[in-house]
Amino acid sequence: MLRQTEERKLEHEFLEAIARTMQALDEHVNHYVARRLAESNIQTAAALQLSPREREVFALVVQGLTNKEIAAQLGISESTAKFHVSAILKKCGARSRLDVVREHKIPPALELVAS
């Protein structure tokens, strides 16, 4: 009888520990999902704020092109390309081109395919 009582007590403690762990996990998952949704909304809002030319430049940035290469491809000056890249980074909240490429999970050498 004493053994059964101890087993029940251990089982009860075990189930309580599982419940606490699941509650903490739920809170963590909820926080993570809420944060990612907020980040996604910010990025979507930033993308909607890009001008048509900035969208063209953005597509070239995620391909890994330099300002000089962007300028040559679009027929603009290198300083204008640099200006557009700077504006894109600000609107996307990125510190560098690499941040933009990482955030969009696109390898720098990958060419964008028009859908």
Helices and strands as residue ranges (DSSP letters): H 2-49, H 52-61, H 67-74, H 78-92, H 97-103
